[in-house]
Amino acid sequence: MTHDIQAAAQAIFDKPLQGQLLIEGRWVDALDGRTLERQSPAHGKTVATYAQAGVKDAQAAIESARRAFDLGPWPRMSGAERAAVLRRVGDAILAQKREIALMETLENGKPFEQALAEIEGAADLWQYAATLARNLHGDSYNTLGERTLGIVLREPIGVVSVITPWNFPFLIVSQKLPFALAAGCTAVVKPAEVTSATTVMLGRILLDAGLPAGVANIVVGPGSVVGDVLVTHPMVDMLSFTGSTAIGKQAVAKSAQTLKKVSMELGGKNPQIVFPDCDWDAAVDAVVHGIYFNAGQCCNSGSRVLVHRTVHDRLVEEVTARSRNVRVGDPLMPGVQVGAITTERQLDTILQYIHLARGDGAQVRLGGSRMDRPGMYVEPTVISGVSPEMPIAREEVFGPVLAVVAFDTLDEAVAIANSTPYGLSASVWSRDFDTCVAATRRIRAGTVWVNTFLEGHAELPFGGFHESGIGRELGRLATEDYTETKTMHLHIGPRQSMWSSKA
Ligand code: NAD
């Protein structure tokens, strides 16, 4: 297998993926002929070149989605017909999972085996959305009196702008697009410019699966140019955005000029709260996995551990020991657990946060530096002596950097957990039922794991409180989010004059 993957990667280094823009069912170059190139952060080799959209290309993509919505068959098809297309997409993703996973690894830097699991998970989301396409329904009121029947219709909201980040490119587009399509919407998708390959591959799959022209359009390009058009264009009805809180806030403000509906999945500073009575081994394992998974470039990263003071030193010792054994390296090699940092900018951000924590008096117990090897790698890093008000305890580092904070009581743990602007996820580690329920109820976050971490299912809603976002993805209501309701008020029989205006 190693040999296969290495050979497949070499084939891409020799002949990088060529990506174009998908507009109105056709693959086209940018109007001004511009292109952009992506190198693998782990290998420093070019893996893809793309047509780089400008403002006019983005506008054309939106107009295409608008026409496909206003005139096209897609919003008027039956749920069963839409479900059939979504199922074919899910099947094709599985059939091509190795090719897709390889491009994800080469552009993002994540281990191939992890990427493969993500692509399988993404295929499952397309299958799940297919079931929702047939289950989307409104409501009726037969209780409004003899002469009235009230029907509440669910209609697709229209054209959706889908903007995604670079940390889980294929998984995140699959948390949005199939649900929007299931509802009957049309879309323009803009992947992060550094990880656009798998979204382009998805575009090919969509066309092969029989998605009508213009229903899904893909524009590759910078957020400040292409993303801005997707956020502000009056023909767009809804914005579905995943990315940083800073850019998300700007996008919400700009989209408000045309009062678009927004669905925002943003950053997190997620606490794992460890009580002394927990299953110790499981908790330590989850702390280690929770911070280094995806090199910490994860909105759900367990980037701070809040630990009861009585077991603080033991936890720091054991987490540090296990962190030494985490296998960091070439993401194409089997068994590697942590790959490269995706962008140079992110690498700098991580190193700056570590520097800042040192300056604040926290102790770097392990790691703390860029690794001395080709490619962009950061050592697994454990920082203790952190107090809740330090930036390392409050801000999203988005790297393999764990901040350890001590607490004395459940009240204090909850207060610290809730003390950042974020509220995406958290975990509670205890064998005591009362502790688990009390903490879960009081933590202000969209997901609270109890005695586990980083698990997910298509059936369970995902999203954040506060500055971690607006709305929820996944779950049985995921498709409803991409709809409007319309009240149909039916009068039965002769209607009495309201104003007795007859002479
Ligand atoms: P980012 O905010 O820099 O970029 C996200 C997307 O927005 C990219 O496609 C980018 O090109 C685009 N963009 C940039 N500027 C824009 C603008 N002015 N107008 C419109 N679009 C613009 O985020 P990132 O660095 O790609 O991703 C990391 C962030 O994403 C982290 O904060 C992470 O927590 C968050 N994230 C959240 C979730 C979640 O579900 N809550 C999941 C994954 C990542």
Residues whose N, C-alpha, C, O or C-beta is under 5 A from the ligand:
A	BS01	NAD	I163 T164 P165 W166 K190 P191 A192 E193 G221 P222 G223 S224 G227 D228 V231 T242 G243 S244 T245 I247 E265 L266 G267 G268 C298 C299 S468
